[in-house]
Amino acid sequence: MMVEVVVAKLGIDGTTNAYVVILQEKEGSRLLPIWIAQPEAESIVLQMKHVRRERPMTHDLAKNIVVGLGATLRRVHITKVEKNTYFAELHLVRDEHLVQVDARPSDSIAIALRFGAPIFAESSLLIEPEGDGDDEDATDITPDAPGGESGTTGPMSAEELKEHLEKLRPEDFGKFSL
């Protein structure tokens, strides 16, 4: 089941200095952290702060191409995680015809923000933030090299990743600022 999410925070994971975007369900408290590369992080934050560049950047160009072809972005779906990699789809509509395009979540988020399109995530990917416990393992999160779309360095199954993420609290990601 897909659940609508919004960008809750974007910043640097204080324990690893890697960029991370935290999505939060629109009508709830569950979270989806996704580690992303610096260019995508900058693109997302520039759009959120309504900063315009003189020339179009990559995600602006993607929007211009979609619009130029007479289409629009209806929504983004973050669909699954396999081998520590998140997958997403852009749902484009042209002349009432839907086209689904495979994309990285970070690019999908940056493009969705430019269109004002909703972002949805598979409900099973979202985790409930923990309250007050002091779990020592909760800070053992080390994302892949910058540019990855995953949250661990070793080979973890989707189930192991989900279990690991369920232990995390928002405080475990360090200080974030937009």
Buried (B, 14 or more C-beta within 10 A) or exposed (E): EBBBBEBBBBBBBBBBEBBBBBBBBEEEEBBBBBBBBEBBBBBBBBBEEEEEEEEEBEBBEBBEEBEEEEBBBBBBBBBBBEEBEBBBBBBBBEEEEEEEEEBBBBBBBBBBBBBEBBBBBBEEBBBEBBEEEEEEEBBEBBBBEBBBBBBBBEEBEBEEBBEBBEBBBBEBBBEBEE
